[in-house]
Amino acid sequence: MNQFLVEKVLLDGHILTLGVCVRGMYQNNVYQPRITVSFQNGQQIRRMPLAVTSYQEKQGEYQIKGEYAFNLSYLYFRKAEGGSLSLWFSFAYGEEEIEPVFLSVSEQMKTSLQKNDLFRMEKDRMRFELDPGVFVRKSPRCHTWKDVVKKLANGIFAAACRLFFVFPVKENRIVFISNRRDDLTGNFQFVYEQLVKHSGLDIRFVLKHGENKKTDIGTIFRYMYYCATSRVILVDDYIYLLYKMPRRAGTLLFQFWHACGAFKTFGFSRLDLPGGQVQESPAHRNYDYTIVSSKKIARFYEEAFAMSPDQVLATGVPRTDIFFSETYREQARKKFYDQYSELKNRKILLFAPTFRGNGKHEGYYPPEHFDPAEVYEALNEEYVIIVKHHPYVKNRPAVPEKYKEVILDLSDEAELNDLLFVTDLLVTDYSSVIFEAALLDIPMILYAFDLEEYLAERGFYYEYEYLLPGKKVTDQKMLVKAVKEKDFEEERRASFKERFFDQLDGKSSERVASFLINCIKR
């Protein structure tokens, strides 16, 4: 039985500091307990992670401390309604998830409550009556000449965007915007194929792969023009300029996030962590809607994108529709075996890990942890091995000449999803490819040799140990042993799919397209 104790509630101007202590029965395979706070003001609900400041075990019990100072003026993206605020806590420990938790208060807090009429405690939430001014965002002061230049540049950019407001909004216009692709692929492709079935739509594109490049002037002007004249804007990743652009009333911005499910933390879920966001950041805050694969994971997207529950749509992820298409499966297999005919009757092990390091400029994978030649020999040549590294990985060892017909590095040459259609066994680590592989019922081994380090740097929405759709191993010998013994723990896959996918029907694109059409018809 958990005890959730509120130890600190301190309001100083715009800053609300919350501190809690949680106690319960310790589990030695729980590395990452999560505490979340949900704030409700009028119709807006904002989920925020509460930083875990300590996690200790003593005599079979854990004690978890969490504290964070929230800036109320940056709590909501849109103007907050009135000064009434209620909040409640959520807690996850291993497989146990509680929302909302039952609250108790420390003796110090009881004394504070008796003296303070500002807030009151209920069994599962706290209520505040505040001056509406605490939610008002004041223009930040310029402390240096760089601050002055930045503020001036932002003002000039916003004014330039508004110049395009002289053009009328095309009520039937939908624009696809991406800085991660030059062509129409991924979620965009599948939604577009559904939209073109409807007559009368004006569909436009601004697709430009932006890796290692600054956005050119021509692309910026196209952003300005199409964002000013479209009724619906679709994006599939972080696009910094869109957070700086004013938007016309009635224009809707959709985020079709490129990842599937909810695995590694992102967006505001990484609040104040290395490489993460600060509360004052405008990033991800101006979406009207996003799409997810299931209702059970919607709360993580609410948290990551600073959205209310009604803005997160459990339609399914469009690009996963191919995994329910027998026609696409056969086409992908034919294309692969036409190119690699010598592999047609061979079993294929796909090695597809994620990268380590800080982003695309420093990405790497430690090659000493997986030697494909050693694995091939240790498995008595039972499997051909395909290596598919993340695009950020720069240090890819060359395949020895002796093994080039049985070990293929296709990191630059093949679409990962298409490779899954010829895969008999997937070996990965923390990659979101596990979601797609689960849809095809591919046996999986999760090779997590650096789990504690990865947890410290990145973190997951669920405890890694409880999430897995397959067997976990921590070194190459364990990996080989699991493959030889066919020990893939495949029974885990059913509950994994049930958690992360609501509809297994291949019609996610149809649902998304229908919602977009309805938005235009409003």
C-alpha positions in Angstrom: 0.0 0.0 0.0 1.5 3.4 -1.1 1.4 6.4 1.2 1.4 9.7 -0.8 2.3 12.6 1.5 2.2 16.3 0.4 5.1 18.0 2.2 5.4 21.4 0.5 3.0 23.8 -1.1 4.5 27.3 -1.5 3.2 30.1 -3.7 5.6 33.0 -4.3 4.2 35.3 -7.0 3.9 33.3 -10.2 5.9 30.3 -8.8 4.1 27.4 -7.2 6.5 24.9 -5.5 5.1 21.4 -4.8 6.9 18.7 -2.8 5.7 15.2 -2.1 7.0 12.0 -0.4 5.8 8.5 -1.4 6.4 5.3 0.5 5.6 1.7 -0.3 7.0 -1.8 -0.8 10.3 -1.8 -2.7 10.8 -3.8 -5.9 14.5 -4.2 -7.0 13.7 -4.1 -10.7 12.0 -0.7 -10.6 14.5 2.0 -11.7 12.3 4.8 -12.7 9.2 5.7 -10.7 7.2 8.6 -12.2 5.2 11.3 -10.5 2.9 13.6 -12.5 0.8 16.6 -11.6 -2.3 17.6 -13.6 -3.5 21.2 -13.4 -7.1 22.2 -14.3 -8.2 25.7 -14.9 -11.5 26.1 -16.6 -11.6 23.7 -19.6 -7.8 23.4 -19.8 -5.9 20.5 -18.3 -2.1 20.5 -18.2 0.0 17.4 -17.2 3.5 18.0 -16.0 6.2 15.7 -14.6 7.2 16.3 -11.0 11.0 15.8 -10.8 12.0 12.8 -8.7 14.7 14.2 -6.5 15.5 11.0 -4.5 14.7 7.3 -4.6 15.9 5.2 -1.6 15.3 1.7 -0.2 15.4 0.8 3.5 14.3 -2.5 5.1 12.2 -3.6 2.1 10.4 -0.2 1.7 11.1 2.6 -0.8 10.9 6.3 -0.1 10.6 8.6 -3.1 10.9 12.4 -2.9 9.6 14.7 -5.7 9.7 18.5 -6.0 9.4 21.1 -8.7 8.8 24.9 -8.9 6.1 25.5 -11.6 5.8 28.9 -13.2 2.0 29.4 -13.4 2.3 32.1 -16.0 3.7 29.5 -18.4 1.4 26.7 -17.3 -1.0 27.1 -20.2 -0.4 28.1 -23.8 -3.8 29.7 -24.2 -5.2 32.3 -21.9 -6.3 30.7 -18.6 -9.9 31.2 -17.5 -10.2 32.9 -14.2 -8.2 32.2 -11.1 -9.6 28.9 -9.9 -7.0 26.1 -10.1 -7.3 22.4 -9.0 -4.5 19.8 -9.2 -4.1 16.2 -8.6 -1.2 13.7 -8.7 -0.5 10.5 -10.6 2.0 7.9 -9.6 3.6 4.9 -11.4 5.8 2.3 -9.7 6.6 -0.8 -11.7 3.3 -2.1 -13.1 1.2 -0.1 -10.6 -0.3 3.1 -11.9 -2.5 5.3 -9.8 -4.5 8.3 -11.0 -5.5 10.2 -9.0 -3.7 9.2 -5.8 -5.2 9.6 -2.4 -3.5 12.6 -0.6 -2.4 12.9 2.9 -0.5 15.9 4.4 2.5 16.3 6.7 2.1 17.9 10.1 3.8 21.0 8.8 1.3 21.2 6.0 -1.7 20.8 8.4 -0.4 23.9 10.3 0.0 25.8 7.0 -3.6 24.9 6.0 -5.0 26.2 9.2 -3.3 29.6 8.6 -3.8 29.8 4.9 -7.1 30.4 3.1 -5.4 30.2 -0.3 -6.0 26.5 -0.9 -7.7 23.5 0.5 -7.0 19.7 0.5 -9.5 17.1 -0.7 -9.0 13.3 -0.7 -7.5 13.3 -4.2 -6.8 16.9 -5.2 -6.0 20.4 -4.1 -8.0 23.5 -4.9 -6.7 27.1 -5.2 -8.4 30.4 -5.5 -5.8 32.6 -7.1 -5.6 36.1 -8.5 -6.0 35.6 -12.3 -2.9 37.8 -12.7 -0.7 34.8 -11.7 -1.5 33.2 -15.1 -0.6 36.3 -17.1 2.7 36.0 -19.0 4.8 39.1 -18.7 7.3 40.1 -21.4 10.7 38.9 -20.3 13.3 41.6 -19.5 16.2 42.1 -21.8 19.4 41.7 -19.7 22.0 41.7 -22.5 22.3 43.1 -26.0 21.8 39.6 -27.3 18.3 39.5 -25.6 17.5 42.8 -27.3 18.6 41.5 -30.7 16.6 38.3 -30.2 13.4 40.1 -29.1 13.7 42.5 -32.1 14.3 39.6 -34.5 11.2 37.7 -33.2 9.1 40.9 -33.6 10.3 41.4 -37.1 9.6 37.8 -38.0 6.1 37.9 -36.5 5.4 41.1 -38.4 6.6 39.6 -41.7 4.3 36.6 -41.1 1.3 38.9 -40.6 2.0 40.6 -43.9 0.8 37.3 -45.5 -2.5 37.7 -43.8 -3.5 40.0 -46.7 -4.1 36.8 -48.6 -7.5 35.1 -47.9 -7.7 31.7 -46.2 -8.5 28.9 -48.6 -11.2 27.1 -46.6 -10.4 23.8 -48.4 -6.6 24.0 -48.2 -4.5 21.5 -46.3 -0.7 21.9 -46.2 1.8 19.2 -45.3 5.0 20.6 -43.7 8.1 18.6 -42.8 11.7 19.3 -42.2 12.6 15.6 -41.9 11.7 14.4 -45.4 11.9 15.5 -49.0 9.2 13.2 -50.3 5.7 12.1 -49.3 6.4 9.2 -46.9 5.5 8.0 -43.4 2.2 9.2 -41.9 1.9 11.9 -44.5 1.8 9.4 -47.4 -1.0 7.3 -45.9 -3.2 10.3 -44.9 -2.6 12.0 -48.3 -3.8 8.8 -50.1 -7.1 9.0 -48.2 -7.5 12.7 -48.7 -7.2 12.6 -52.5 -10.3 10.4 -52.5 -12.3 13.5 -51.5 -12.9 16.0 -54.3 -12.6 19.7 -53.8 -9.5 19.8 -51.5 -6.6 22.1 -52.2 -3.6 20.1 -50.9 -0.1 21.7 -50.8 3.4 20.6 -49.6 6.5 22.1 -48.0 8.7 19.1 -47.7 12.5 19.7 -47.1 14.9 17.5 -45.3 16.7 19.8 -42.9 19.4 17.6 -41.4 22.7 19.7 -41.0 21.1 22.6 -42.8 19.5 25.9 -41.8 16.1 26.6 -43.3 16.6 28.7 -46.5 14.7 31.9 -47.2 12.6 30.3 -49.9 11.3 27.7 -47.5 10.6 30.3 -44.8 8.5 32.3 -47.2 6.6 29.2 -48.2 6.0 28.5 -44.4 4.6 32.0 -44.0 2.4 31.9 -47.1 0.8 28.4 -46.6 0.4 28.8 -42.9 -1.4 32.1 -43.5 -3.7 30.7 -46.3 -4.5 27.1 -45.1 -7.3 25.9 -42.9 -5.4 22.9 -41.7 -1.6 22.6 -41.2 0.0 19.1 -40.7 3.5 18.6 -39.3 5.4 15.4 -38.3 8.2 16.7 -36.1 9.7 19.6 -34.2 9.7 22.7 -36.5 11.1 25.6 -34.5 9.9 28.4 -36.8 6.2 27.3 -36.4 6.4 28.1 -32.7 7.3 31.7 -33.6 4.7 32.3 -36.2 1.3 34.0 -35.4 -1.6 31.9 -36.6 -5.0 33.1 -37.9 -8.1 32.3 -35.9 -9.7 29.1 -37.2 -6.6 27.6 -38.6 -5.8 24.2 -37.1 -2.3 22.8 -36.5 -1.9 19.0 -36.3 1.1 17.1 -35.1 1.5 13.7 -36.7 4.5 12.6 -34.5 6.8 10.3 -36.4 7.2 7.7 -33.6 4.7 5.1 -32.7 3.4 4.2 -29.3 5.0 5.8 -26.2 8.5 4.4 -25.3 11.3 7.0 -24.8 10.3 10.3 -23.1 10.2 13.4 -25.4 8.9 16.9 -25.4 7.9 18.3 -22.0 8.2 14.9 -20.4 11.9 15.7 -20.3 11.4 18.9 -18.4 14.7 20.4 -17.3 16.6 17.2 -18.1 19.8 17.4 -20.1 18.8 18.0 -23.7 15.2 18.4 -22.6 12.9 21.5 -22.5 12.4 24.2 -19.9 8.9 25.2 -18.9 9.1 28.6 -20.6 9.9 27.0 -24.0 7.3 27.6 -26.8 8.2 24.3 -28.5 5.3 21.8 -29.0 2.8 24.1 -27.2 0.7 25.4 -30.1 -0.8 22.2 -31.5 -4.5 21.9 -31.7 -4.5 18.1 -32.1 -2.2 15.1 -32.2 -2.8 11.4 -33.0 -1.8 8.4 -31.0 -2.1 4.6 -31.3 -4.2 4.0 -28.1 -6.2 5.8 -25.4 -3.9 4.2 -22.7 -0.9 6.2 -23.9 -2.7 9.4 -24.7 -1.7 10.9 -21.3 2.0 10.8 -22.3 1.3 12.9 -25.4 -0.7 15.3 -23.3 2.3 15.7 -21.1 4.9 15.9 -23.9 3.0 18.4 -26.1 1.3 20.4 -23.3 -2.2 19.5 -24.5 -5.6 18.8 -22.9 -7.1 15.3 -23.2 -9.6 16.3 -25.8 -6.8 17.3 -28.2 -5.2 13.9 -28.3 -7.0 11.6 -30.7 -6.6 7.8 -30.4 -7.1 7.2 -34.1 -4.2 4.8 -34.6 -1.0 5.7 -36.5 -1.5 5.9 -40.3 1.8 4.5 -41.4 1.1 1.3 -39.5 -1.7 0.4 -41.9 0.8 -1.3 -44.2 1.2 -4.1 -41.6 -2.4 -5.1 -42.2 -2.1 -5.2 -46.0 -1.3 -8.5 -47.5 -0.7 -6.8 -50.8 1.9 -4.5 -49.4 3.5 -7.4 -47.6 4.0 -9.3 -50.8 5.2 -6.3 -52.7 7.8 -5.6 -50.0 9.0 -9.2 -49.9 9.2 -9.4 -53.7 11.2 -6.2 -53.9 13.7 -7.4 -51.3 14.2 -10.9 -52.8 14.4 -9.5 -56.3 17.5 -7.6 -55.1 18.8 -10.3 -52.7 17.7 -13.5 -54.4 20.4 -15.5 -52.6 18.6 -14.9 -49.2 15.2 -16.2 -50.3 15.4 -19.5 -48.4 17.5 -18.2 -45.5 16.3 -17.2 -42.0 17.0 -13.5 -41.4 18.0 -11.9 -38.1 17.6 -8.1 -38.2 19.8 -6.1 -35.9 18.3 -2.6 -35.6 19.4 -0.7 -32.5 19.0 2.9 -31.7 21.9 5.4 -31.4 23.8 6.6 -28.4 25.1 10.1 -27.9 23.6 13.6 -28.1 21.6 13.8 -31.3 22.3 13.5 -34.9 25.7 15.2 -34.9 27.2 12.9 -32.2 25.3 9.7 -32.7 27.1 6.4 -32.4 26.7 2.7 -31.4 29.5 0.9 -29.4 30.6 -1.8 -31.9 32.3 -3.9 -29.2 28.9 -5.0 -27.9 27.7 -6.6 -31.1 30.0 -8.4 -33.5 27.8 -9.7 -36.4 30.5 -12.1 -37.6 30.9 -13.7 -34.1 27.1 -14.0 -33.8 26.8 -15.5 -37.2 29.4 -18.2 -36.4 28.0 -18.8 -32.9 24.6 -19.5 -34.3 26.1 -22.1 -36.7 25.2 -20.1 -39.7 21.4 -20.6 -39.0 20.6 -16.9 -39.7 21.7 -14.4 -42.3 22.2 -11.1 -40.4 21.0 -7.7 -41.7 22.4 -4.7 -39.8 20.2 -1.6 -39.9 21.7 1.2 -37.8 19.9 4.5 -36.9 20.7 7.2 -39.4 22.5 9.2 -36.6 25.1 6.4 -36.2 28.3 7.5 -37.9 30.8 4.8 -36.6 29.6 1.8 -38.6 32.3 -0.9 -38.9 32.8 -2.4 -42.3 31.6 -6.0 -42.8 34.6 -8.3 -43.4 34.9 -9.5 -47.0 34.5 -13.1 -45.9 30.9 -12.4 -44.6 29.6 -10.0 -47.2 27.1 -12.5 -48.6 25.6 -13.4 -45.2 26.0 -10.1 -43.2 24.4 -7.1 -45.0 24.7 -3.6 -43.7 21.6 -1.9 -45.1 21.7 1.1 -42.9 21.7 3.5 -45.9 19.8 1.4 -48.4 16.5 0.1 -47.1 13.4 1.3 -45.3 13.3 -0.3 -41.9 9.6 -1.1 -42.0 10.0 -2.9 -45.3 12.8 -5.0 -43.8 10.4 -6.3 -41.1 8.4 -8.2 -43.8 11.4 -10.5 -44.4 12.6 -10.7 -40.7 12.4 -13.9 -38.7 14.0 -12.5 -35.6 14.5 -8.8 -34.5 17.3 -7.8 -32.2 17.0 -4.3 -30.9 17.3 -2.3 -27.7 15.4 0.9 -27.0 14.2 1.5 -30.6 10.5 2.2 -31.3 10.7 -0.5 -34.0 9.3 -2.8 -31.3 5.9 -1.4 -32.0 5.9 -2.2 -35.7 7.5 -5.6 -35.1 4.8 -6.5 -32.6 2.1 -5.8 -35.2 3.8 -8.4 -37.4 4.2 -10.8 -34.5 8.0 -11.0 -35.1 9.9 -12.7 -32.2 12.2 -10.1 -30.5 15.3 -10.0 -28.3 15.9 -6.7 -26.4 19.7 -6.3 -26.1 20.0 -3.8 -23.2 23.6 -3.9 -22.1 23.6 -0.3 -20.9 20.1 0.0 -19.5 21.1 2.0 -16.4 23.1 4.5 -18.4 20.4 4.9 -20.9 17.8 5.4 -18.2 19.9 8.2 -16.6 20.3 10.0 -20.0 16.9 9.5 -21.6 14.2 7.6 -19.6 11.0 5.8 -20.5 7.3 6.3 -20.0 7.0 2.7 -18.6 9.5 0.6 -16.6 11.6 -1.1 -19.2 11.4 -4.4 -17.5 7.6 -4.4 -17.7 7.3 -3.0 -21.1 9.1 -5.5 -23.2 7.4 -7.5 -26.0 10.3 -10.1 -25.9 13.3 -11.5 -24.1 15.8 -9.1 -22.5 19.5 -9.9 -22.6 22.5 -7.9 -21.4 25.5 -9.3 -23.3 26.3 -11.0 -26.6 26.6 -14.5 -25.0 23.1 -14.2 -23.5 21.8 -13.1 -26.9 23.3 -16.1 -28.7 22.0 -18.5 -26.0 18.5 -17.1 -26.2 18.5 -17.5 -30.0 19.8 -21.0 -29.9 17.2 -22.0 -27.3 14.4 -20.1 -29.1 13.8 -18.3 -25.8 12.0 -15.2 -27.1 9.4 -14.9 -24.3 6.8 -14.4 -27.1 3.9 -14.6 -24.6 4.7 -10.9 -23.7 3.5 -9.7 -27.1 -0.2 -10.0 -26.6 -0.4 -7.7 -23.6 2.1 -5.3 -25.3 -0.2 -4.9 -28.3 -3.3 -4.6 -26.1 -1.6 -1.7 -24.2 -0.3 0.2 -27.3 -2.9 -0.4 -30.0 -6.7 0.1 -29.8 -7.6 -0.8 -33.4 -5.8 -3.6 -35.2 -7.7 -3.1 -38.5 -5.4 -1.2 -40.8 -7.9 1.8 -41.0 -6.0 4.4 -39.0 -5.5 6.6 -42.2 -9.2 6.6 -42.9 -10.0 7.7 -39.3 -7.4 10.5 -39.5 -8.5 11.7 -42.9 -12.2 11.7 -41.9 -11.4 13.9 -38.9 -9.5 16.3 -41.1 -12.4 16.5 -43.6 -14.8 17.2 -40.7 -12.5 20.0 -39.5 -12.7 21.7 -42.9 -16.4 21.4 -43.1 -17.0 23.1 -39.8 
